Amino acid sequence: MTHNPLPKRRALRLRDYDYAQAGAYFVTICTQGRSSLFGDIVDYQMCLNAAGHMLVRLWSDIPNHFSSVAMDDFVVMPNHLHGIVVLPEAAAAPAGDGRIVPDWTTARHRSG
């Protein structure tokens, strides 16, 4: 018998739900090992470190790379991020294999 070191996790996605369809999606991204990489809580306030500020810039920059995606509220915690990603109706019909592909032409144009 082979030992699987990864924990068995229950599926968090709804069976038969098309996550490429239009809608608002709540996303949580955690650091590996739940390490506090993005800052600390001091006097009940989140104090971002350099990595936390970088995460805010990267999260906010997503629409510059994926033109059909809108970002709503988000919060950065010491070891995770919660955010809402909005796929509008126009994004509900992705091309090809169902993936939403970044618009790198637009991203390059906007950044430089």
mmCIF file of the C-alpha atoms, coordinates in Angstrom:
data_MODEL
# 
_entry.id   MODEL 
# 
loop_
_atom_site.group_PDB 
_atom_site.id 
_atom_site.type_symbol 
_atom_site.label_atom_id 
_atom_site.label_alt_id 
_atom_site.label_comp_id 
_atom_site.label_asym_id 
_atom_site.label_entity_id 
_atom_site.label_seq_id 
_atom_site.pdbx_PDB_ins_code 
_atom_site.Cartn_x 
_atom_site.Cartn_y 
_atom_site.Cartn_z 
_atom_site.occupancy 
_atom_site.B_iso_or_equiv 
_atom_site.pdbx_formal_charge 
_atom_site.auth_seq_id 
_atom_site.auth_comp_id 
_atom_site.auth_asym_id 
_atom_site.auth_atom_id 
_atom_site.pdbx_PDB_model_num 
ATOM 1   C CA . MET A 1 1   ? 0.000   0.000  0.000   1.00 0.00 ? 1   MET A CA 1 
ATOM 2   C CA . THR A 1 2   ? 1.359   3.429  -0.989  1.00 0.00 ? 2   THR A CA 1 
ATOM 3   C CA . HIS A 1 3   ? 1.342   6.177  1.618   1.00 0.00 ? 3   HIS A CA 1 
ATOM 4   C CA . ASN A 1 4   ? -0.094  9.458  0.321   1.00 0.00 ? 4   ASN A CA 1 
ATOM 5   C CA . PRO A 1 5   ? 1.438   12.352 2.335   1.00 0.00 ? 5   PRO A CA 1 
ATOM 6   C CA . LEU A 1 6   ? -1.193  14.821 1.086   1.00 0.00 ? 6   LEU A CA 1 
ATOM 7   C CA . PRO A 1 7   ? -4.286  15.198 3.269   1.00 0.00 ? 7   PRO A CA 1 
ATOM 8   C CA . LYS A 1 8   ? -7.629  14.075 1.859   1.00 0.00 ? 8   LYS A CA 1 
ATOM 9   C CA . ARG A 1 9   ? -9.677  17.226 1.274   1.00 0.00 ? 9   ARG A CA 1 
ATOM 10  C CA . ARG A 1 10  ? -13.324 17.508 0.486   1.00 0.00 ? 10  ARG A CA 1 
ATOM 11  C CA . ALA A 1 11  ? -14.218 19.168 -2.795  1.00 0.00 ? 11  ALA A CA 1 
ATOM 12  C CA . LEU A 1 12  ? -15.201 22.799 -2.358  1.00 0.00 ? 12  LEU A CA 1 
ATOM 13  C CA . ARG A 1 13  ? -16.599 23.225 -5.870  1.00 0.00 ? 13  ARG A CA 1 
ATOM 14  C CA . LEU A 1 14  ? -20.206 22.575 -6.770  1.00 0.00 ? 14  LEU A CA 1 
ATOM 15  C CA . ARG A 1 15  ? -20.564 19.476 -8.891  1.00 0.00 ? 15  ARG A CA 1 
ATOM 16  C CA . ASP A 1 16  ? -21.612 20.252 -12.485 1.00 0.00 ? 16  ASP A CA 1 
ATOM 17  C CA . TYR A 1 17  ? -21.311 24.027 -11.967 1.00 0.00 ? 17  TYR A CA 1 
ATOM 18  C CA . ASP A 1 18  ? -19.630 25.937 -14.802 1.00 0.00 ? 18  ASP A CA 1 
ATOM 19  C CA . TYR A 1 19  ? -17.210 28.285 -13.059 1.00 0.00 ? 19  TYR A CA 1 
ATOM 20  C CA . ALA A 1 20  ? -16.502 30.041 -16.379 1.00 0.00 ? 20  ALA A CA 1 
ATOM 21  C CA . GLN A 1 21  ? -19.998 31.534 -16.402 1.00 0.00 ? 21  GLN A CA 1 
ATOM 22  C CA . ALA A 1 22  ? -20.681 35.133 -15.449 1.00 0.00 ? 22  ALA A CA 1 
ATOM 23  C CA . GLY A 1 23  ? -20.874 35.885 -11.749 1.00 0.00 ? 23  GLY A CA 1 
ATOM 24  C CA . ALA A 1 24  ? -19.013 37.011 -8.663  1.00 0.00 ? 24  ALA A CA 1 
ATOM 25  C CA . TYR A 1 25  ? -16.642 34.460 -7.138  1.00 0.00 ? 25  TYR A CA 1 
ATOM 26  C CA . PHE A 1 26  ? -15.236 34.562 -3.610  1.00 0.00 ? 26  PHE A CA 1 
ATOM 27  C CA . VAL A 1 27  ? -11.601 33.461 -3.657  1.00 0.00 ? 27  VAL A CA 1 
ATOM 28  C CA . THR A 1 28  ? -9.255  32.585 -0.795  1.00 0.00 ? 28  THR A CA 1 
ATOM 29  C CA . ILE A 1 29  ? -5.540  32.120 -1.419  1.00 0.00 ? 29  ILE A CA 1 
ATOM 30  C CA . CYS A 1 30  ? -3.401  30.779 1.439   1.00 0.00 ? 30  CYS A CA 1 
ATOM 31  C CA . THR A 1 31  ? 0.350   30.723 1.861   1.00 0.00 ? 31  THR A CA 1 
ATOM 32  C CA . GLN A 1 32  ? 2.124   27.387 1.966   1.00 0.00 ? 32  GLN A CA 1 
ATOM 33  C CA . GLY A 1 33  ? 2.133   26.062 5.500   1.00 0.00 ? 33  GLY A CA 1 
ATOM 34  C CA . ARG A 1 34  ? 0.033   29.057 6.558   1.00 0.00 ? 34  ARG A CA 1 
ATOM 35  C CA . SER A 1 35  ? 3.253   31.052 7.013   1.00 0.00 ? 35  SER A CA 1 
ATOM 36  C CA . SER A 1 36  ? 2.698   34.727 7.840   1.00 0.00 ? 36  SER A CA 1 
ATOM 37  C CA . LEU A 1 37  ? 4.357   36.175 4.753   1.00 0.00 ? 37  LEU A CA 1 
ATOM 38  C CA . PHE A 1 38  ? 2.300   39.320 4.140   1.00 0.00 ? 38  PHE A CA 1 
ATOM 39  C CA . GLY A 1 39  ? 2.588   41.220 7.430   1.00 0.00 ? 39  GLY A CA 1 
ATOM 40  C CA . ASP A 1 40  ? 1.275   41.201 10.990  1.00 0.00 ? 40  ASP A CA 1 
ATOM 41  C CA . ILE A 1 41  ? -1.770  42.217 12.992  1.00 0.00 ? 41  ILE A CA 1 
ATOM 42  C CA . VAL A 1 42  ? -0.816  45.060 15.334  1.00 0.00 ? 42  VAL A CA 1 
ATOM 43  C CA . ASP A 1 43  ? -3.438  46.664 17.608  1.00 0.00 ? 43  ASP A CA 1 
ATOM 44  C CA . TYR A 1 44  ? -6.212  44.955 15.597  1.00 0.00 ? 44  TYR A CA 1 
ATOM 45  C CA . GLN A 1 45  ? -4.910  46.446 12.331  1.00 0.00 ? 45  GLN A CA 1 
ATOM 46  C CA . MET A 1 46  ? -3.250  44.615 9.460   1.00 0.00 ? 46  MET A CA 1 
ATOM 47  C CA . CYS A 1 47  ? 0.226   46.024 8.868   1.00 0.00 ? 47  CYS A CA 1 
ATOM 48  C CA . LEU A 1 48  ? 1.448   44.926 5.454   1.00 0.00 ? 48  LEU A CA 1 
ATOM 49  C CA . ASN A 1 49  ? 5.115   44.217 4.891   1.00 0.00 ? 49  ASN A CA 1 
ATOM 50  C CA . ALA A 1 50  ? 6.836   44.517 1.484   1.00 0.00 ? 50  ALA A CA 1 
ATOM 51  C CA . ALA A 1 51  ? 5.384   41.180 0.316   1.00 0.00 ? 51  ALA A CA 1 
ATOM 52  C CA . GLY A 1 52  ? 1.902   42.261 1.437   1.00 0.00 ? 52  GLY A CA 1 
ATOM 53  C CA . HIS A 1 53  ? 2.159   45.519 -0.509  1.00 0.00 ? 53  HIS A CA 1 
ATOM 54  C CA . MET A 1 54  ? 3.369   43.556 -3.537  1.00 0.00 ? 54  MET A CA 1 
ATOM 55  C CA . LEU A 1 55  ? 0.346   41.241 -3.221  1.00 0.00 ? 55  LEU A CA 1 
ATOM 56  C CA . VAL A 1 56  ? -2.007  44.249 -3.185  1.00 0.00 ? 56  VAL A CA 1 
ATOM 57  C CA . ARG A 1 57  ? -0.361  45.612 -6.360  1.00 0.00 ? 57  ARG A CA 1 
ATOM 58  C CA . LEU A 1 58  ? -0.515  42.218 -8.115  1.00 0.00 ? 58  LEU A CA 1 
ATOM 59  C CA . TRP A 1 59  ? -4.148  41.557 -7.144  1.00 0.00 ? 59  TRP A CA 1 
ATOM 60  C CA . SER A 1 60  ? -5.161  45.048 -8.282  1.00 0.00 ? 60  SER A CA 1 
ATOM 61  C CA . ASP A 1 61  ? -3.298  44.573 -11.567 1.00 0.00 ? 61  ASP A CA 1 
ATOM 62  C CA . ILE A 1 62  ? -5.200  41.418 -12.615 1.00 0.00 ? 62  ILE A CA 1 
ATOM 63  C CA . PRO A 1 63  ? -7.702  43.342 -14.825 1.00 0.00 ? 63  PRO A CA 1 
ATOM 64  C CA . ASN A 1 64  ? -4.738  44.728 -16.805 1.00 0.00 ? 64  ASN A CA 1 
ATOM 65  C CA . HIS A 1 65  ? -3.869  41.159 -17.823 1.00 0.00 ? 65  HIS A CA 1 
ATOM 66  C CA . PHE A 1 66  ? -7.375  39.695 -18.041 1.00 0.00 ? 66  PHE A CA 1 
ATOM 67  C CA . SER A 1 67  ? -9.480  42.429 -19.632 1.00 0.00 ? 67  SER A CA 1 
ATOM 68  C CA . SER A 1 68  ? -12.769 40.565 -19.113 1.00 0.00 ? 68  SER A CA 1 
ATOM 69  C CA . VAL A 1 69  ? -12.256 40.220 -15.343 1.00 0.00 ? 69  VAL A CA 1 
ATOM 70  C CA . ALA A 1 70  ? -13.231 42.804 -12.724 1.00 0.00 ? 70  ALA A CA 1 
ATOM 71  C CA . MET A 1 71  ? -11.966 42.833 -9.175  1.00 0.00 ? 71  MET A CA 1 
ATOM 72  C CA . ASP A 1 72  ? -14.205 43.747 -6.250  1.00 0.00 ? 72  ASP A CA 1 
ATOM 73  C CA . ASP A 1 73  ? -13.297 44.050 -2.575  1.00 0.00 ? 73  ASP A CA 1 
ATOM 74  C CA . PHE A 1 74  ? -10.385 42.120 -1.124  1.00 0.00 ? 74  PHE A CA 1 
ATOM 75  C CA . VAL A 1 75  ? -8.466  41.886 2.120   1.00 0.00 ? 75  VAL A CA 1 
ATOM 76  C CA . VAL A 1 76  ? -4.920  40.741 2.791   1.00 0.00 ? 76  VAL A CA 1 
ATOM 77  C CA . MET A 1 77  ? -4.258  38.920 6.047   1.00 0.00 ? 77  MET A CA 1 
ATOM 78  C CA . PRO A 1 78  ? -0.868  37.731 7.388   1.00 0.00 ? 78  PRO A CA 1 
ATOM 79  C CA . ASN A 1 79  ? -1.121  34.317 5.716   1.00 0.00 ? 79  ASN A CA 1 
ATOM 80  C CA . HIS A 1 80  ? -3.951  34.576 3.200   1.00 0.00 ? 80  HIS A CA 1 
ATOM 81  C CA . LEU A 1 81  ? -6.009  36.788 0.913   1.00 0.00 ? 81  LEU A CA 1 
ATOM 82  C CA . HIS A 1 82  ? -9.782  36.933 0.467   1.00 0.00 ? 82  HIS A CA 1 
ATOM 83  C CA . GLY A 1 83  ? -11.161 38.578 -2.652  1.00 0.00 ? 83  GLY A CA 1 
ATOM 84  C CA . ILE A 1 84  ? -14.081 38.754 -5.021  1.00 0.00 ? 84  ILE A CA 1 
ATOM 85  C CA . VAL A 1 85  ? -13.466 38.210 -8.734  1.00 0.00 ? 85  VAL A CA 1 
ATOM 86  C CA . VAL A 1 86  ? -16.273 39.195 -11.106 1.00 0.00 ? 86  VAL A CA 1 
ATOM 87  C CA . LEU A 1 87  ? -16.712 37.574 -14.505 1.00 0.00 ? 87  LEU A CA 1 
ATOM 88  C CA . PRO A 1 88  ? -19.109 39.713 -16.561 1.00 0.00 ? 88  PRO A CA 1 
ATOM 89  C CA . GLU A 1 89  ? -21.447 38.329 -19.231 1.00 0.00 ? 89  GLU A CA 1 
ATOM 90  C CA . ALA A 1 90  ? -18.828 38.965 -21.923 1.00 0.00 ? 90  ALA A CA 1 
ATOM 91  C CA . ALA A 1 91  ? -16.485 36.522 -20.173 1.00 0.00 ? 91  ALA A CA 1 
ATOM 92  C CA . ALA A 1 92  ? -19.152 33.843 -20.004 1.00 0.00 ? 92  ALA A CA 1 
ATOM 93  C CA . ALA A 1 93  ? -18.302 32.606 -23.510 1.00 0.00 ? 93  ALA A CA 1 
ATOM 94  C CA . PRO A 1 94  ? -14.572 31.833 -23.320 1.00 0.00 ? 94  PRO A CA 1 
ATOM 95  C CA . ALA A 1 95  ? -12.877 30.795 -26.534 1.00 0.00 ? 95  ALA A CA 1 
ATOM 96  C CA . GLY A 1 96  ? -11.381 27.397 -27.263 1.00 0.00 ? 96  GLY A CA 1 
ATOM 97  C CA . ASP A 1 97  ? -10.996 25.012 -24.375 1.00 0.00 ? 97  ASP A CA 1 
ATOM 98  C CA . GLY A 1 98  ? -13.002 27.016 -21.818 1.00 0.00 ? 98  GLY A CA 1 
ATOM 99  C CA . ARG A 1 99  ? -10.125 28.901 -20.227 1.00 0.00 ? 99  ARG A CA 1 
ATOM 100 C CA . ILE A 1 100 ? -10.131 32.668 -19.944 1.00 0.00 ? 100 ILE A CA 1 
ATOM 101 C CA . VAL A 1 101 ? -6.964  33.736 -21.681 1.00 0.00 ? 101 VAL A CA 1 
ATOM 102 C CA . PRO A 1 102 ? -5.090  36.889 -20.644 1.00 0.00 ? 102 PRO A CA 1 
ATOM 103 C CA . ASP A 1 103 ? -5.116  39.754 -23.089 1.00 0.00 ? 103 ASP A CA 1 
ATOM 104 C CA . TRP A 1 104 ? -1.331  40.268 -23.124 1.00 0.00 ? 104 TRP A CA 1 
ATOM 105 C CA . THR A 1 105 ? -1.525  42.783 -25.989 1.00 0.00 ? 105 THR A CA 1 
ATOM 106 C CA . THR A 1 106 ? -3.686  45.069 -23.881 1.00 0.00 ? 106 THR A CA 1 
ATOM 107 C CA . ALA A 1 107 ? -1.530  44.440 -20.792 1.00 0.00 ? 107 ALA A CA 1 
ATOM 108 C CA . ARG A 1 108 ? 1.657   45.408 -22.654 1.00 0.00 ? 108 ARG A CA 1 
ATOM 109 C CA . HIS A 1 109 ? -0.042  48.488 -24.103 1.00 0.00 ? 109 HIS A CA 1 
ATOM 110 C CA . ARG A 1 110 ? -1.246  49.667 -20.689 1.00 0.00 ? 110 ARG A CA 1 
ATOM 111 C CA . SER A 1 111 ? 2.048   49.043 -18.903 1.00 0.00 ? 111 SER A CA 1 
ATOM 112 C CA . GLY A 1 112 ? 4.349   50.673 -21.329 1.00 0.00 ? 112 GLY A CA 1 
# 
